[in-house]
Amino acid sequence: MLDQKLLLKQQQKLSPQQIQVIKMLEIPTMELDTRIKEEIEANPALEVDDNNDDNEEQEKIDSNENTSDSDNYDDDNSDDGLTSTDDNKEFDIDDYFDEDEYSNYKYSANNSSPDDDRKEIPFSGGNSFQENLKSQLGLLDLSDEELSIADFIIGNIDEDGYLRRDLESISDDILLLQNNTVSVEELQRILSAIQTLDPAGIGATSLQECLILQLDRKQRTPETVTAKAILKDFYEEFTKKHFDKIQQGLEIEEEDLKAAMDVILKLNPKPGNGTADSYAKTINQTIIPDFNLENINNEMILSLNSRNVPNLKVSRTYVNMLQEYKPTQKSSSKEREAFDFIKQKLDSAKWFIDAINQRNNTLLSTMQVIFDFQKEFFTTGDEAKLKPMILKDIADRTGLDISTISRVANSKHIQTPYGVYSLKYFFSEGLQTESGEEASSRQIKQILQDTIAEEDKKKPYTDEQLAAVLKEKGFIIARRTIAKYREQLGLPVGRLRKEL
């Protein structure tokens, strides 16, 4: 039996323009220039305005002339009986040629002048990690078929220098992709040859094997012999720092154990890192701040870094084409299609410029609120002055959604007189001290880190003892919170911090 009902439902949907603004908020300054270039290549109605200052007055005149012409044109054809879309009825040439609003979007956040020395970031070339290994294959005594297999194995070595896939899976891949049957024994023999390449430890299947491979290349001394014995026969005790068991098992003195441990600690646990693509490393280490905070005449001036962001404008050619192809009663279907295409490109260009404008305004207003909230830190540089601050605090003050604040803070940095900081750095939870004051979790982490740095490494603190130490300093923190902060700081448990 069919049951029909009339249901009134309210839904909230984002428009394409709103989605574009949201996506633009997520892009840091370092990637914005690339995003703009991609949009210019995809949309011919969007152009870089290289001479905006010189042509500003002329743009206004031309815009007014075009607007007057379009008004007269509309009057002449207002009753032509043309059937058009709602977009065509609302068409106004001035919507696409308002240079004051759109081509100068950058100026509200400008922090550079034509006299600035604009230095380009040099391109640093280099071979990739796998290429460095493959270039050494000619040194191995392998046949052409074995070299092909070695090349395939190297392709499976990760950036840390490890072969984390089992040889059975690699054998199956070679059979499937190259129609070549290779036994696990043969793969192991070729892998052993690869492990003789530089750097030492490359191609290992585990940390234990990686360290042993490096020791095998060192000169044979009492220390290296003992170190190898530790890794081969007492590896589990080594990872757990059970030094007493190692000393008893090898029947050696504490001085001999310490000398062997010094040798092991100097080995490289990630041999691939030293030969990774130098250009990729340069990119990963390069940070272009999204905001600049400068102390000018004892006044802190906040600005948006838009030095590498070009001025944009709507193409004059496309605006004129839109005027030319404006549909009339005599227009053909192709002319109407041309009009719709041009209008779509102009709309897209206008939306994109507006999205960048909104992005800049949102970023700057949000950063201003963060600055006001953490003003004591920004004026002194003292990290102890950082207040507990969460996304909701900034969302409430800006009137923006928490998700918007999260997008602003993500992957953004600010250049201050005290260094470059990630915006995420300023967000932290709050804890109450015994005196009732509120302290940020960042302050607690700093105290925790200092406490661990000053502990007796022969008897390091447990998490319970750390909680007790912080309680003596006025911070009441549970053991599980200590464990969470310690892990966030990248510090191991007390047992693993033990030293001889």
Protein Blocks (a to p, Z undefined) as FASTA:
>chain_A
ZZddddddddddddfklmmmmmmmmpcfklmmmmmmmmmmmmmkbccdfklmmmmmmmmm
mmmmmmmmmmmmmmmmmmnopacdfklmmpcfklmmcmklmmmmmmmmgcbdfkbccddd
dddddddfklmmmmmmmmpccdfklmmmmmmmmmmpcfkopafbdfklmmmmmmmmnopa
cdfklmmmmmmmmmmpccehihiabfklmmmmmmmmpccdfklmmmmmmmmmmmmmmmno
paklmmmmnopafklmmmmmmmmmmpcfblmlmmgcfklmmmmmpccdfbdcddeehiac
ddddfklpccddddfklmmmmmmmoccfklcfklmmmmmmmmmmmmmmmmmmmmmmmmmm
mmmmmmmmmmmmmmmmmmnopaklpccddfklmmmmnopafklmmmmmgopacddfkbcc
dfklmgccddddfkopacdfklmmmmmmmmmmmmcfklccdfklmmmmmmmnopacdfkl
mmmmmmmnopacfklmpcZZ
